Amino acid sequence: MINVDLRDVPKRMNPAFWWLLSDDHRLNVMIGGAAAGKSYSVAERIIYKSLVEDGHRFLVVRKVARTLRHSVFDLLKYIISDWGMGDLFKLNQTDLTITCKVNSNEILFTGLDDVDKLKSIYGITDIWIEEASEITEADFNQLDLRLRGETKHKKQISMTLNPISVMHWIKHRFFDRVEPDCLTHHSTYLDNKFLDSDTKERLAHITDPYFRDVYVDGKWGVFGNVVFSNYIIEDFAYQESDLKNVCQGMDFGTAHASAIIRLGFKDDDLYVFDELYGKGWTNPDFIGAVREYWPASKGWVITADSAEPDRITEWRRAGWERVTEAKKGDGSLRYGIDYLCSKRVHIHAGRCPNFAREVQSFKRREDKEGNPMDAFVEMNDDCIAAARYATEYIWAQNHDKIMGVHEFLRDKGKLPVGARGPIDERYRITIPTRRA
């Protein structure tokens, strides 16, 4: 007999989520802002229930299978260690399973893109859907069907997400009407008593209406002044070998996300066909994830954010010798976005959910009256930044030409000092060759 003392578990949890330990609704739909602690608390409930109740098989899912290891699996692993209960669980890093030694309860992980594995899983008692805004209603219905048959304890589904769009099916189904045996919950960063002061300060100073609604206040977002309208989110059949001029871009992050985007061209359309995305990664974490997901990637040319040259050096030393710095320069953000807007962009729905999410909410800054400004809200745009770097070798040529036009016009006194951006039609003139 193994005796486990769990009396201090509530002290380790945010009070806003204590209800999770005793709730018996079939479905919990938990929306909220960034850093509210909702995902962490659901993970704590899974560990708690796996210790105190026998007969469980937990299933933890995300839209894409390969995002599991460095997100929810690592989170559960961290909580087990933080609770000082490493000896009570067996972690299989290869198969992504966690087994409780106290009662043989299992925690399994799978992505909704891994259909064969999902169909082979049986006897599930609880499901946690992380980043539920990424999945379709058909995905949810399929998961709901996995909870069938007699079990010792009531079967439950937990969904955690940021409320990214007022038009999302989750809002229509669970918040606009009453769903039987469903509890909905709202939280913000103010509910997280363990949150560090730097993150609190950063969130408190977000002023853009959409991002404040969604990521600060945890309200359903209403898109306004969005930048992109030229995209198609679909599970297209094209592979890398079908595309021309395949290129890669990389954006670094620790406090925010790190991302690598892979894209190519077909019939002058741009296809975003693969991504790697993770939050809170150090450079070793990021390098390890790439080594795992793309073992043959060391020969790729990857254009990376030049703001952190030390990280680029570390990548080169790790074997990715063809990682190069983005040139950037004045107006590069504007011209990179303009180029992406000029193409018809196909985004692979199954393999690139984070890029798909970002393009739907990337927007222009607004003045006090809510009118769009000639500037962008640079938040939750890590995949977009990586795509800008990937395509810089194309749009930078036009950027250099346009900046040359600006210089010429300023010399002639036809353009105000400090002006940047596309040339007004009335200033489109033939530029004479400059003499040395």
C-alpha positions in Angstrom: 0.0 0.0 0.0 1.3 3.4 -1.0 0.2 6.3 1.1 0.1 9.7 -0.6 -0.4 12.9 1.3 -2.4 15.4 -0.9 -3.5 17.7 1.8 -1.5 20.6 0.5 -2.7 20.3 -3.1 -5.2 23.2 -2.8 -2.3 25.5 -1.6 -0.5 24.7 -4.8 -3.5 25.6 -7.0 -5.0 28.9 -7.9 -8.2 29.3 -5.7 -10.1 30.3 -8.9 -9.8 26.6 -10.0 -10.3 24.7 -6.8 -13.7 23.7 -8.1 -12.0 21.4 -10.7 -11.1 18.9 -8.0 -14.8 18.2 -7.2 -16.8 19.1 -10.3 -18.7 16.3 -12.0 -20.1 17.9 -15.1 -19.5 15.9 -18.2 -18.0 18.9 -20.0 -16.0 21.9 -18.7 -15.4 24.7 -21.3 -12.8 27.0 -19.8 -12.1 30.3 -21.7 -9.9 33.1 -20.5 -7.0 35.5 -21.2 -3.3 34.7 -21.4 -1.5 33.5 -18.3 -4.8 32.9 -16.4 -3.6 29.4 -15.3 -6.5 27.4 -16.8 -4.3 24.9 -18.6 -2.0 24.5 -15.7 -5.0 23.9 -13.4 -6.5 21.2 -15.6 -3.2 19.5 -15.7 -3.1 19.6 -11.9 -6.6 18.0 -11.8 -5.4 15.2 -14.0 -2.5 14.4 -11.7 -4.7 14.7 -8.6 -7.4 12.4 -10.0 -4.9 9.9 -11.2 -3.6 9.5 -7.7 -6.9 9.4 -5.7 -9.2 7.6 -8.2 -8.5 4.2 -9.8 -9.8 3.0 -13.1 -8.9 6.0 -15.2 -7.5 6.4 -18.7 -6.9 10.1 -19.5 -6.6 11.3 -23.0 -4.8 14.6 -23.7 -5.2 16.0 -27.2 -4.2 18.9 -29.4 -4.9 19.5 -33.1 -1.4 18.5 -34.1 0.4 15.5 -32.6 3.9 16.8 -32.7 3.0 19.8 -30.5 2.2 17.5 -27.5 5.7 16.7 -26.3 6.9 20.2 -25.6 3.6 21.6 -24.3 1.1 19.4 -22.4 3.4 16.4 -21.8 6.2 18.6 -20.4 3.6 20.5 -18.3 2.3 17.3 -16.7 5.9 16.1 -16.2 6.8 19.4 -14.5 3.8 19.3 -12.1 4.6 15.7 -11.1 8.2 16.9 -10.2 7.0 20.1 -8.5 4.7 18.1 -6.3 7.6 15.8 -5.3 5.9 12.7 -6.7 8.3 11.6 -9.4 8.6 8.2 -7.8 4.8 7.6 -8.1 4.7 7.9 -11.9 6.4 6.2 -14.9 7.0 8.5 -17.8 7.5 7.0 -21.3 9.2 9.8 -23.3 9.0 7.7 -26.5 5.3 6.7 -26.6 4.2 9.8 -24.7 2.4 8.0 -21.9 2.4 8.5 -18.1 1.4 5.7 -15.8 0.6 6.1 -12.1 2.3 3.4 -10.1 -0.2 3.7 -7.3 -3.2 2.3 -9.3 -2.0 1.8 -12.9 -4.0 4.8 -14.2 -2.8 6.0 -17.6 -2.4 9.4 -19.2 -2.2 9.1 -23.0 -1.4 11.8 -25.6 -2.4 12.1 -29.2 -3.1 14.6 -31.9 -6.2 14.9 -34.0 -4.1 14.6 -37.1 -3.0 11.1 -35.9 -6.3 9.4 -36.9 -5.1 5.8 -36.7 -3.7 6.2 -33.2 -6.9 7.9 -32.0 -9.1 5.1 -33.4 -7.0 2.5 -31.5 -7.4 4.1 -28.1 -10.1 2.5 -26.0 -11.5 2.8 -22.4 -11.0 6.5 -22.1 -12.6 8.1 -19.0 -11.4 11.7 -19.3 -10.3 13.9 -22.1 -8.5 17.2 -22.0 -8.5 19.3 -25.2 -5.8 22.0 -25.0 -5.9 25.0 -27.4 -9.5 23.9 -28.2 -9.9 26.9 -30.5 -7.8 25.0 -33.1 -10.2 22.1 -33.5 -13.3 21.8 -35.5 -16.8 20.9 -34.2 -16.4 17.6 -36.1 -13.2 16.9 -34.2 -15.0 17.6 -30.9 -17.9 15.3 -31.8 -15.5 12.5 -32.7 -13.8 12.9 -29.3 -17.1 13.0 -27.5 -17.9 9.6 -29.0 -14.7 8.2 -27.4 -16.3 8.6 -24.0 -18.7 5.6 -24.0 -19.3 2.5 -22.0 -19.5 1.9 -18.3 -16.8 3.4 -16.1 -16.3 3.6 -12.3 -16.2 7.4 -12.3 -18.2 9.9 -14.3 -16.6 10.6 -17.7 -15.5 14.1 -18.4 -14.1 16.4 -21.1 -12.2 19.6 -20.3 -11.6 22.3 -23.0 -9.1 25.1 -22.5 -8.8 28.0 -24.9 -8.4 31.7 -25.6 -11.7 33.2 -26.9 -10.2 34.3 -30.2 -13.3 35.0 -32.2 -16.9 35.8 -31.4 -17.8 33.7 -34.5 -16.2 30.5 -33.2 -18.3 27.4 -33.1 -17.4 26.9 -29.4 -19.1 30.2 -28.5 -22.2 29.3 -30.6 -22.5 25.8 -29.1 -21.6 26.3 -25.5 -22.0 30.0 -24.6 -24.9 31.2 -26.8 -27.2 28.4 -25.6 -27.4 25.9 -22.8 -25.6 22.7 -23.4 -26.7 19.8 -21.1 -24.3 18.8 -18.3 -21.9 21.6 -19.3 -20.1 24.1 -17.0 -18.5 27.1 -18.6 -15.8 29.1 -16.8 -14.0 32.4 -17.4 -10.7 33.5 -16.0 -8.0 36.2 -16.5 -4.4 36.8 -15.5 -5.8 38.4 -12.3 -7.0 34.9 -11.2 -3.4 33.6 -11.3 -1.8 34.2 -7.9 1.4 32.7 -9.0 2.0 34.9 -12.0 5.3 36.8 -12.2 5.2 40.6 -12.0 6.8 41.1 -15.4 4.0 39.2 -17.2 1.4 41.1 -15.2 3.0 44.4 -16.2 3.1 43.4 -19.9 -0.5 42.3 -20.0 -1.7 45.4 -18.1 -0.2 47.7 -20.7 -1.8 46.1 -23.8 -4.0 48.8 -25.3 -5.2 47.3 -28.6 -8.9 46.7 -28.2 -9.0 43.2 -29.8 -5.9 41.9 -27.9 -7.0 43.5 -24.7 -10.4 41.8 -25.0 -9.1 38.4 -25.8 -5.7 38.0 -24.0 -6.2 40.4 -21.1 -9.9 40.3 -20.3 -10.7 36.9 -21.7 -13.6 38.1 -23.7 -14.7 36.8 -27.1 -12.8 38.7 -29.8 -14.2 40.8 -32.5 -11.8 41.2 -35.4 -11.4 44.8 -36.6 -9.0 46.3 -39.1 -7.5 42.9 -39.8 -4.6 42.9 -42.3 -5.0 39.6 -44.1 -7.9 38.6 -46.2 -6.0 36.7 -49.0 -5.7 33.3 -47.3 -7.3 29.9 -47.5 -7.1 27.5 -44.6 -7.3 24.0 -46.0 -5.7 20.6 -45.8 -4.2 20.8 -49.3 -2.5 17.7 -50.8 0.7 19.4 -52.0 3.9 18.3 -50.4 7.3 20.0 -50.4 8.3 18.2 -53.6 5.4 19.8 -55.4 6.4 23.3 -54.6 9.1 25.7 -55.9 11.5 27.9 -54.1 10.8 26.3 -50.7 12.2 28.5 -47.9 12.2 28.7 -44.1 12.0 31.5 -41.6 12.7 31.5 -37.9 11.5 33.8 -35.1 12.9 33.5 -31.6 11.1 33.8 -28.3 11.2 32.9 -24.7 8.6 35.1 -23.1 6.6 34.7 -26.3 6.6 31.9 -28.9 9.4 30.6 -31.0 8.5 29.5 -34.5 9.8 28.1 -37.8 7.6 28.4 -40.9 8.2 26.4 -44.1 6.6 27.6 -47.3 6.9 27.4 -51.1 5.2 28.4 -54.3 3.0 26.9 -56.9 1.4 28.8 -59.8 2.5 32.0 -58.1 0.4 31.1 -55.0 2.2 30.8 -51.7 1.7 27.6 -49.7 2.5 27.5 -46.0 2.9 23.7 -45.5 4.7 23.1 -42.2 5.4 24.8 -38.9 7.1 24.3 -35.6 5.8 26.4 -32.7 6.5 26.5 -29.0 6.1 28.8 -26.0 8.7 29.4 -23.3 11.5 27.6 -25.2 15.1 28.4 -24.5 17.5 28.0 -27.5 18.4 24.4 -26.4 14.7 23.6 -26.2 14.1 25.0 -29.7 17.1 23.2 -31.2 16.0 19.9 -29.6 12.5 20.3 -30.9 13.8 20.9 -34.5 16.2 18.0 -34.2 13.3 15.8 -33.2 10.7 17.0 -35.7 13.0 17.6 -38.7 16.0 15.3 -38.4 17.3 16.2 -41.9 16.9 20.0 -41.4 20.6 20.9 -40.9 21.1 21.5 -44.6 18.2 24.0 -44.9 18.7 27.7 -45.4 16.8 29.3 -42.6 16.5 33.1 -42.3 16.2 34.1 -38.7 15.4 37.1 -36.6 18.7 39.2 -36.6 17.8 40.8 -33.3 19.4 38.0 -31.3 22.7 37.2 -33.0 23.9 35.0 -30.1 21.1 32.6 -30.6 21.9 32.4 -34.3 25.5 31.6 -33.4 24.3 28.8 -31.1 22.3 27.3 -33.9 25.3 27.3 -36.2 27.5 25.6 -33.6 24.7 23.0 -33.2 25.1 22.0 -36.8 22.6 24.3 -38.6 25.4 26.2 -40.5 23.0 27.8 -43.0 21.0 29.8 -40.5 21.3 33.4 -41.8 20.3 36.7 -40.3 17.4 38.6 -41.7 18.5 42.0 -43.1 15.4 43.9 -41.8 16.1 47.7 -42.1 13.8 50.7 -42.3 10.3 49.7 -43.5 11.0 46.0 -43.5 8.0 45.1 -41.4 5.7 47.0 -43.7 7.2 45.6 -46.9 7.3 42.1 -45.6 3.6 42.3 -44.7 2.7 43.9 -48.0 4.4 41.1 -49.9 2.5 38.4 -47.9 -0.7 40.3 -48.6 0.0 40.4 -52.3 -0.1 36.6 -52.7 -2.9 34.2 -52.4 -1.8 32.2 -49.3 -2.8 28.6 -48.7 -2.3 27.6 -45.1 -2.3 23.9 -44.2 -5.0 23.6 -41.6 -3.7 20.4 -40.0 0.0 21.2 -39.9 0.0 24.9 -39.4 -2.7 25.8 -36.9 -0.7 28.6 -35.2 0.0 30.4 -38.5 -3.7 30.0 -39.4 -4.7 31.5 -36.0 -2.3 34.5 -36.3 -3.3 35.6 -39.8 -7.0 35.7 -38.7 -6.2 38.2 -35.9 -3.2 40.2 -37.1 -4.4 43.7 -37.4 -3.5 47.4 -37.8 -3.2 49.8 -34.9 -6.1 52.1 -34.4 -6.4 55.8 -33.4 -8.6 57.0 -30.6 -11.6 56.9 -32.9 -10.9 53.3 -33.9 -9.7 54.2 -37.4 -6.9 52.0 -38.8 -3.4 53.5 -38.7 -0.4 52.8 -41.0 1.2 50.5 -38.3 0.6 47.0 -37.0 -0.1 45.4 -33.6 3.0 43.3 -33.2 1.5 40.7 -30.8 0.9 37.0 -31.4 2.6 37.3 -34.8 5.6 35.0 -34.3 4.6 32.8 -37.3 3.9 35.8 -39.4 7.4 37.2 -38.5 9.0 33.9 -39.5 7.2 34.0 -42.9 8.4 37.5 -43.5 12.0 36.4 -42.8 11.5 33.3 -45.1 10.4 35.5 -48.0 12.8 38.4 -47.4 15.0 37.2 -50.3 12.1 38.1 -52.6 10.5 41.2 -51.2 13.8 42.8 -50.0 14.7 43.5 -53.6 11.6 45.5 -54.1 12.1 47.2 -50.7 15.5 48.3 -51.7 14.2 49.8 -55.0 11.3 51.6 -53.2 13.6 53.0 -50.6 15.9 54.3 -53.4 12.8 56.1 -54.9 12.2 57.7 -51.5 15.7 59.0 -51.3 15.5 60.4 -54.8 12.2 62.1 -54.0 13.5 63.6 -50.8 16.4 65.0 -52.7 13.9 66.7 -55.0 11.9 68.0 -52.1 8.8 66.0 -53.1 8.5 63.7 -50.1 8.5 64.8 -46.4 11.5 63.8 -44.4 10.7 60.6 -42.4 8.0 59.4 -44.8 8.1 55.7 -45.6 5.8 53.2 -47.3 4.5 52.6 -50.8 5.0 55.5 -53.2 1.8 57.5 -53.9 0.8 57.2 -57.6 1.5 60.8 -58.3 5.1 60.3 -57.4 5.7 57.4 -59.7 8.4 58.7 -62.0 11.4 57.4 -64.0 14.6 57.5 -61.9 17.6 58.7 -63.8 20.9 56.8 -63.3 22.9 58.4 -60.7 26.5 59.5 -61.5 29.3 58.7 -59.2 
